Amino acid sequence: MAGTLPRSGFVLRHWSLVISAMIFFLVLVALVFVAQVAEIFIPPLEWMFNAHVYIVPVIVFYGAMALPLPLMLALAFIAGFLWDAMTVQVLDAHVEISFGWSILLYAVLAAIMHGLKPLFNRGRWEVHCVLSGVCTSLILLAQYLMISFRRGSLIFNHEVWWQIGGPGLLAMLMAPLVFWSLDWVSRLTNNPYLPREEGFDEYASR
């Protein structure tokens, strides 16, 4: 009887951790939906050659650091599915942007961010802030290359570079605030996959 009590306590603790992680995952999913809708109403920035503002990638890349691998892949799938649903493009019966490519790309980039979680655990947030911008631009670059190759023309002018690199730069600038906000929400939900000793607040105070 005495041996079953510690075991039952371990099981209860395990399920408590799982539920806490799931709650934070669902919060991120809701934020991804809200951010995807918000992006529709944010006008292009004329002073940046009509570059768009993308918030969803920053949320996903934070999730890549703060969620276990299965939930991270699920979040990448949802974000990629929404991106494809918004950008799938068919011209004269020819598919220019294939449905599903964003899911794979999000999963690969999020997996890279997930692999750098030890830096995140040590409070080195600046690496992931920079990578969030780089990965956002890589998503746009992949989309542009897909369209260009299927149209048979590849043009890289000043405007194209700004429309690819501009959103990445904006994502890089937004990342510290977004990461800090999500870190706060994560701790409210008792997400067990955050480092307990070092977080954004500790790093920011150095």
C-alpha positions in Angstrom: 0.0 0.0 0.0 2.8 2.4 0.9 4.5 1.7 -2.5 1.4 2.6 -4.4 1.1 6.1 -2.9 4.3 7.4 -4.4 3.4 5.8 -7.7 0.0 7.4 -7.8 1.5 10.7 -6.9 3.9 10.4 -9.8 1.1 9.7 -12.2 -0.9 12.6 -10.9 2.1 14.9 -11.3 2.8 13.6 -14.8 -0.8 14.3 -15.9 -0.7 17.7 -14.3 2.4 18.6 -16.4 0.7 17.3 -19.5 -2.4 19.3 -18.9 -0.4 22.4 -18.2 1.5 22.0 -21.5 -1.8 21.4 -23.4 -3.3 24.5 -21.9 -0.4 26.6 -23.1 -0.5 24.9 -26.5 -4.2 25.8 -26.9 -3.4 29.4 -25.9 -0.8 29.5 -28.7 -3.2 28.0 -31.2 -5.8 30.6 -30.3 -3.2 33.4 -30.7 -2.1 32.0 -34.0 -5.7 32.2 -35.3 -6.1 35.8 -33.9 -2.8 36.9 -35.4 -3.6 35.3 -38.8 -6.8 37.3 -38.9 -5.1 40.5 -37.7 -2.5 40.2 -40.5 -5.3 40.5 -43.0 -6.3 44.0 -41.7 -2.7 45.3 -41.3 -2.0 47.3 -44.4 1.3 46.9 -46.3 4.0 49.3 -45.3 4.5 51.7 -48.2 7.8 53.1 -46.8 9.1 49.5 -47.0 8.1 48.8 -50.6 4.7 47.4 -49.5 6.2 44.8 -47.2 3.7 43.0 -44.9 3.7 42.4 -41.2 3.8 38.8 -40.1 3.1 37.9 -36.5 2.2 34.2 -36.7 5.8 33.0 -37.4 7.1 34.7 -34.2 4.4 33.0 -32.2 5.2 29.6 -33.7 8.9 30.0 -33.2 8.3 30.8 -29.5 6.2 27.7 -29.3 9.1 25.8 -30.8 11.2 26.7 -27.7 8.5 26.4 -25.1 6.6 23.2 -26.1 7.6 19.6 -26.3 8.3 18.2 -29.8 4.9 16.7 -30.5 3.0 19.9 -29.6 5.5 22.0 -31.4 4.9 20.0 -34.6 1.2 20.3 -34.1 1.5 24.0 -33.8 3.7 24.2 -36.9 1.0 22.1 -38.8 -1.8 24.5 -37.8 0.2 27.6 -38.7 1.3 26.1 -42.0 -2.2 25.0 -42.8 -3.5 28.5 -42.2 -0.7 30.1 -44.2 -1.5 27.8 -47.2 -5.2 28.4 -46.9 -4.5 32.2 -47.2 -1.8 32.0 -49.9 -2.7 29.0 -52.1 -2.7 30.4 -55.6 -4.0 28.9 -58.9 -3.6 30.7 -62.2 -5.2 29.4 -65.4 -5.6 25.9 -63.8 -1.9 25.9 -62.9 -1.1 25.7 -59.2 1.6 28.3 -58.4 1.7 27.8 -54.6 1.1 24.2 -53.6 -1.1 23.5 -50.6 1.0 21.8 -47.8 4.4 23.3 -48.6 4.2 25.8 -45.7 3.4 23.0 -43.2 6.7 21.2 -44.1 8.7 24.4 -44.1 7.2 25.5 -40.7 8.0 22.1 -39.3 11.6 22.2 -40.4 12.3 25.8 -39.2 10.5 25.2 -35.9 12.6 22.0 -35.4 15.7 24.0 -35.9 14.5 26.5 -33.3 13.6 23.6 -31.0 17.1 22.2 -31.4 18.5 25.4 -30.0 16.4 25.2 -26.9 19.5 24.8 -24.6 20.4 28.4 -25.5 16.8 29.5 -24.6 17.1 27.6 -21.3 20.2 29.6 -20.5 18.4 32.9 -21.2 20.1 33.6 -24.6 16.9 35.0 -26.1 18.7 37.2 -28.6 19.7 34.2 -30.7 16.0 33.2 -31.2 14.9 36.8 -31.8 17.3 37.1 -34.7 16.4 33.6 -36.0 12.7 34.5 -35.9 13.4 37.2 -38.4 15.6 35.1 -40.5 13.1 32.2 -40.6 10.2 34.6 -41.5 12.2 35.8 -44.5 13.1 32.2 -45.5 9.4 31.4 -45.6 8.7 34.3 -47.9 11.8 33.6 -50.0 10.6 30.0 -50.5 7.2 31.2 -51.5 8.6 33.7 -54.0 11.0 31.1 -55.5 8.1 28.6 -55.9 6.0 31.2 -57.8 9.0 32.4 -59.9 10.1 28.9 -61.0 6.6 27.9 -62.0 6.2 31.1 -64.0 9.7 30.7 -65.6 11.0 34.0 -64.5 13.2 34.9 -61.5 13.6 38.6 -60.7 15.4 40.0 -57.7 15.1 43.8 -57.6 15.1 46.3 -54.8 11.4 45.9 -54.1 11.5 42.1 -54.0 14.3 42.1 -51.5 12.4 44.5 -49.3 9.3 42.5 -49.5 11.3 39.4 -48.4 13.7 40.9 -46.0 11.4 43.7 -44.6 9.0 41.3 -42.8 11.9 39.4 -41.4 13.4 42.6 -40.0 10.0 43.6 -38.5 9.6 40.1 -37.0 13.1 40.4 -35.5 12.1 43.7 -33.9 8.8 42.4 -32.6 10.2 39.2 -31.2 11.5 40.5 -27.9 8.1 42.0 -27.0 6.2 38.9 -28.3 8.6 36.5 -26.5 8.3 38.4 -23.2 4.5 38.5 -23.4 4.3 34.8 -24.3 6.8 33.9 -21.5 4.5 35.7 -19.1 1.5 33.8 -20.3 3.4 30.5 -20.3 4.3 31.0 -16.6 0.6 31.8 -15.8 -0.3 28.4 -17.2 2.5 26.7 -15.3 4.0 25.4 -18.5 6.5 22.8 -17.3 8.8 23.1 -20.4 10.1 26.5 -19.4 13.3 26.8 -17.5 12.4 27.6 -13.9 15.6 29.4 -12.9 16.4 31.4 -16.0 13.8 33.2 -18.1 13.3 36.3 -20.1 13.0 38.5 -17.0 16.3 37.2 -15.6 18.1 37.8 -18.8 16.6 41.2 -19.4 17.7 42.4 -16.0 21.3 41.6 -16.7 
